[in-house]
């Protein structure tokens, strides 16, 4: 008993943790690994035409569906949707591997994105069901750090595969990994995972899903993602205006529907809690900085320093290593320190890394001089990123964890698009062909990233205050999954749990 109450440095090992981390890594890697093989895809099955749609279709499908699937998992169950997600992802990877033309490949990528949405939306809820208290924070921290680090390593992994075995290998590698993940999920996920057995609450679970809101969200996010991923060098057109109007109109209609729906896809009143809003803003800014900054830093490594794709990818490994290690530290610190200060300190360290890189990079800078700033970037990201997920779960009612996971993943996908597009515009203003111009553009991107990190510090310190985040309850002494939440008596459910209406979080302390 006493051993269970000693402070932990790592979450207890479990099949669920391994499953969620591995499956999420598979999904995140597929966001960027395919980009490495685009020239080969274009030459092989697109007659030399642009194959950028192969990346866009995956991001659009995943970004548009994650929130919907997350909300459905709260009603229909984690196990069934997670298994379905892995199955769809793996089978669509097989279809992509055998694609004879670009249309076939794009259809397979849409299906892949749908499967990825089901995997991402259920990761946090499965960990929340399995762990409690400090162990839950550590498990979510490990998940978040691993997912971010996997995304950073994807370019070098994709480069090795594509150069050695051809572009089809970046899809074929998912087949054995997906099959192993599915077999592990069947073995380790309890039959009553999430709402399959414990979370379906009487009349609340019997409410019809918000199909109209889901369709509007898909339309709005899909249009917005397409707009963000449009090539910056192409002049604005009437088609782009139509896509912008569609995105705005669909998003406004979605918000209106959510205010009236009895079982909304996204409970907007969660955002009235400052800590939740702060955590969501931090997630968005984190992905803007991580994806946007890394894209143009890698471009500097290749075009500014003349490194090979594999060498440029390897130089990103300090970020990967620091992110993994310090993610555990950040998850540990929020048990004894105010979460807002921990998250703010992480973003401050990340900003220092960006600023140092902006000052150091030149076409002649030796690679070893960049290692310390890269370590600061990764360490700050780990300290800040992992606790954000734990805070979002801690300030939300247990029956809405799936919805929260969907929101986190959706904002992460949007952040990746916003970061790539917005920082791409910054790069275009200062950069150009040639080592000197590429360095100038990368320096401008890193400077803006440092400023955005400072904004993230202010968001964390002001919105995620000590009184706005409930303390965590200790993990139960008994081994095994966290106990299921008590079901309310049918007919007595509150559409918005009292905990979400309590400003100071006292009700949440009792429930978490």
Beta strands, then each sheet from edge to edge (+ up, - down):
end
